[in-house]
């Protein structure tokens, strides 16, 4: 079995295809890692700010967001907010971030801005979870440059395989130019339904990517869809639901098992 990377780990949750459960997976895995007593920071890089609202943060009322860190030189520590979950923190985003891909273009060291910001707080966390937008603009490039590894959630549908191929090519380009050690470490099949198509997708992904694919498959669930409207991940909203249990198992797969770590 491949050895786990040392802590702290910076994990970019990425998929260039939208609507595949990327943000839901990012915040729920983050919450599950926090339940295991790891200190976890979620960095919301998506202008929609769904990771922020999904963790109960209203970024419209805040003095500083990740936009200010990337474009205005604000310290990352000044925009980190605690959540209702012990050990879980978030650097929120709002619609200000929508123009960041364009605004970053003329800036010096534009691809490295997030990495430099994370480096200033990394010793305070065991995991930093980056929720990247569903595109390969400069926000996602910043996320991939800052990350130690990539986690790819894929929906158990045919077009998900096409999106996965595009993402792998993007990760390869970033690793060649900006982050030589970057690799896709984990792939998770989510939004699973008991259909022949879903089974075929899971089987094909496992055949292509082997041990990188999480053993646990996350079932599609109405409770998962309802949870963000309450500002909670499903592990808090409905802790005993099958999806919540599945995400906890994925967190254990990522971390190597239960932890009593305290920092």
N, C-alpha and C positions, 0 to 999 in steps of 0.2 A: 504493500500500500504506500502511495506517495506521501512523503512527509508534509505536514502542514507548514505553511509559511509562518515566520515568527510574528508576534504582535509588536507594534500595532499593524493592522491591515487596512488598507484603503481600497474599497471594493466599488467599482463603477457598475451600477445596474443599468444596462443599456440594451436597446433593441431599436433599430431604425424603423420598424413597423409600429404604428400606433395601435392602441386598443388591445394590447396583448397581456395586460396585467402587470406591466413593469413597475409602476408606482406602487400599486397595491402590494406587490411582492417585496419591493424595497422597504416599505415602512413596516410590513408585518414581519419580515425576517429581522429587521432592526429591533423591533419590539421583542421578538423571541430571544434574540441575543441578550438584550437587556434583562430579560427574565432569568437568564443563565448567569447573571451577576457580572456581565461585561459592561463596561462604560462605552456607550455608543453615541456617535454623532451622525445625524442625517443631514446632508447638505443638499438642499433643493435647488437643482439647476434648471428646472422646467418653468418657463414663464407662466404657465397655468397655475403653478403653486399648489398642485394637488397633494404633494407630500406634506406640505405645511398644514393645509386645512385638514388633511386626513389624520394629523396628529394633534388637532385642536388648536392650531395657531392661526390667528387672524393677522396676516402680514400687512394688511392695509393700515393697521393702527400702530405699526412699529416705526421707530426712528431710523433703524438701519436694517437692511436686508443683504442678501448675497450680491445684489446689484451694486450696492455701495462698496462692497469689498473688491469686486472685480473692476469697477470703473472709477471709483472715487478714492481709492486708497484707504478705506476704512479697515480697521483691524478686525479680523474674523471673530475674535473673542467678544467684540462689542455687538455682534448681531446674533449670537447664540442664545436660544431661548430654551428653558426647561419644558418638558412635557409633563403630563399627568402620570407618566410611567417612570418609576424609579430607574435611574441610570441611563435614561434616554433623553437626548437633547437634539435640537434642530436649528440649522442655519436656514431661515426661511427665504422664500422667493415670492414676488408678486409680479404684476404685469409690467412693472418698470423694466424687468429683465427681457421683455419682448424685443427691444431694439439692441440688445447687447451684442448679438452676432455682428451687426453692422458697426456699432460703436467701437468694438474691439479691434477692427481691421487696422486702423492707423497706429495703434498703440504699440510701444516697444515691449518685446517679450510677451506678446498677447497670449500665446499658448501656455505660458508658464504661470500665469497670475494665480490661478486656483492652487496650484501646487505650493507656491511660495506662501500663500495664506494658510494652508493646512499645516505646513511645516511649523508654523508658530504656535500651534495648539496640539500637535499630534501626540505629545507626551502625556496629555490628559485623558486620552481615549485608547481603548483596545481596538475598536472598529470605527472606521469612518465610512459611511454608506453614501455614495453619490447617486442621486436620482437624475440621470441624464435625460434631456429631451429626446423625442423620437426623430432625430435628424442628425446629420454629421456637420453641423455648423461649428463655430468656434466655442460654443458652450460645451458641446459634447467633446470636442478636441481637448478642451481644458480638463474635463473630467477624466478622459483616457490618459492624458499626460500626468495627472496627479495620482492616478490609481496604481496600486501594486498588482491588481488583478481585475478581471471582468467577470460579472455574473450575468447570464443571459436567460431571462424568463421567456418561454415561447408558448404561445397558445396552441392547443392540440388541434390545429386545422391546417389544411394544405398550404395556404399562402405563408404560414409561419416559417416554413422551410426556406422559402425564397428570401424572406427578411433576414433569416439567420445567415445565409450565405453573404448577403450584402454587409452585414455587421462584421463578419469574420474578415472580409477584405479590408474594411475600415480599420479594424484593430491591427491588422498586419501593416498597413501604411503608417499608422501612428507609431508602432513599435520600431519600424525601420528608421524613422526620422526623429522622434521626440522621446520615446520611452522604450529603450531596447529590451527591458525585462518584462514588458507587458504581455500577458497571455489571458485567454479565456480559461478560467479555472473551473467554473461550474455552469451548467445549463440545467434549468428546471422546467419541466413540463407542467403548465398550469391551465386552469379553466378546463379541466378534463371532464368529458362526458362519456358514458358507457356506449360508445358507438364504434362501428368497424373503422371509420375514418380516424377517430382519435387513437384507437389502438394501433393503426398503421403508422400514424405520425410518431407515436412514442417508440415503436419498434425501429423505425427508420433512423430516428435521432440516436437511439442507443447503438445501432449498428455503426453509424458514422463516427460517434464521439466517445463511445465506450465509457470509461470510468468518470469522465467529466460530467456525465449526466447524473443528476441526483436520483437516488433510488426511490425517493418519495415523489409521488405524483399528487398535485393539488387539485381536488375536484372543483368543478364550477359550483358556486353557491350564492344564493340570494343574500345570505347573511354577509358575505364578503362585499357585495354591492351596496348593502345598507349601511355598513359600518362607517364609511367616510362622512356621511351626513350627520353622524353623531360625534365627529372629531376623534374617532378611535380606530385603531386597527382591529381586525376581527378577533385577535387573541384577547382583547379586552372587552369588545362588544358582545361576543358570544364564545367564551373560552372553551366550551366543550364541543363546539361544532367540528365536523370532520375537516373543514378547511383550516381551522385554527390548529388542530392537532397536526395536520400535514405540514404547515409552516414551521411549527416547533421542531418537527423531525428534520426539516431542511436546515434549520439553524444548527441543530446538533451535527448534521453532516458537514456543514461548513466549518464549525469550530472543533470538530473531533469528539464531541460528547459533552456531557454536563460539566458545569464549572461552578465552583464556589469562590471564584476569584473576587477579591475586593481590592479596590484601589483608592 
